């Protein structure tokens, strides 16, 4: 019995030593200095503003500059994989340029950035978008966006992304 207890205690102590350190909130430490965290946060916030500005000014074609061109890119929306890679995103953007006259994209005041490394961060924000179709039809949507932003060659791009559209408000009985 003592041998079994000793083995269990040794295993428990050994396994706790293998766990990463956690801060008071339970999160693993990021390993970034406060200055680096602030610089990445500021850079990704500026990147997000550039995206909204350029998509609003230029339409859907502007998205090409902001999606990672590599095979790691993917995008999901409302639980469905929309683009499995950069090539499928390029085809989708081409389709949008033919069907949409304009897009007005706005990020919410709740935009958050979680720096993971000096060149990788999670971005999340509510969003609203007014889309005007080629035939003049207008659609306004709102939702929430999350993405991993990656800096390569000095430029930030979305490595992957997920859009969700807010469900319509329930109708009054």
C-alpha positions, -999 to +999 in steps of 0.1 A: +000+000+000+028+024+009+045+016-024+014+024-044+009+057-024+046+066-030+043+060-067+011+081-069+026+110-050+057+109-071+037+108-103+016+137-091+046+158-081+064+150-114+033+159-135+029+193-118+065+201-125+057+196-162+029+221-163+037+256-177+038+284-152+005+303-150-002+339-139-029+347-113-056+346-139-046+311-150-030+322-183+005+311-193+030+340-194+034+355-228+071+361-225+069+395-242+082+426-226+056+453-219+072+475-246+069+447-272+033+439-262+024+476-266+042+479-300+025+448-314-009+459-301-005+493-317+007+479-350-022+454-352-047+481-343-033+503-371-034+473-395-071+468-386-078+505-393-059+502-427-080+472-436-113+489-429-102+521-447-089+503-478-119+479-481-142+509-477-123+530-502-114+503-528-141+476-523-135+439-520-104+438-541-085+454-512-088+422-492-062+407-515-035+427-498-046+417-463-049+379-466-017+359-462-008+345-496+006+313-483-010+278-479-017+284-442-044+309-449-080+299-443-113+317-435-145+304-419-178+321-415-207+311-394-194+276-388-185+269-424-151+269-441-154+296-467-118+297-480-095+267-475-064+285-487-051+317-503-060+305-538-097+299-529-097+333-512-084+350-543-112+333-564-138+344-538-125+380-539-127+380-577-163+369-575-171+396-550-156+423-572-182+414-598-212+413-575-205+441-551-202+478-560-190+488-526-184+478-490-183+501-459-165+482-432-163+495-396-147+477-366-163+482-332-149+502-303-143+469-286-113+459-309-089+437-289-054+425-297-036+397-279+001+397-289+015+362-290+050+369-303+065+400-319+052+388-353+019+370-343-012+383-326-049+375-322-073+403-332-110+403-323-137+429-328-173+435-335-180+448-370-206+463-391-207+464-429-229+480-455-226+462-488-240+477-520-245+451-548-239+458-585-277+461-590-279+487-562-293+465-535-281+473-500-274+449-471-262+458-436-248+431-414-232+431-380-212+405-362-179+395-346-146+388-362-115+369-349-082+364-367-046+356-363-025+384-377+010+377-388+039+400-397+061+389-426+085+411-444+075+440-422+038+438-432+008+425-412-017+401-429-044+379-417-031+343-414-066+331-409-099+346-399-135+339-388-165+361-393-198+355-376-230+374-384-252+384-355-285+365-354-315+387-361-333+401-331-363+379-321-396+392-334-421+405-308-450+381-301 
